Amino acid sequence: MRDRTRFKTGLACTCTAALCCLTPILVVALGAVGLSAAVGWLDYVLLPILAVSAGITIHAAIRLGRMKRRVRTTLDADLS
């Protein structure tokens, strides 16, 4: 997977997991469907998903930064 795609995917997953963890969107949705018994287990699922997707986003951002720095260094060396 390319770094830009990995970054975009990680960012989307992080935002989605943060919305479900920090706001009662998922609790209301599960209650409306009739699955409110699963609300007690949400923290065991959503918090690791949030941590993993944030890690993927950070890793991809670091790799993108290194790639851009490498391209700039190569361009500067070619122009000199």
Secondary structure, 3 states (H helix, E strand, C coil): CCHHHHHHHHHHHHHHHHHHHHCCHHHHHHHHHCCHHHHHHHHHHHHHHHHHHHHHHHHHHHHHHHHHHHHHHHHHHHHC
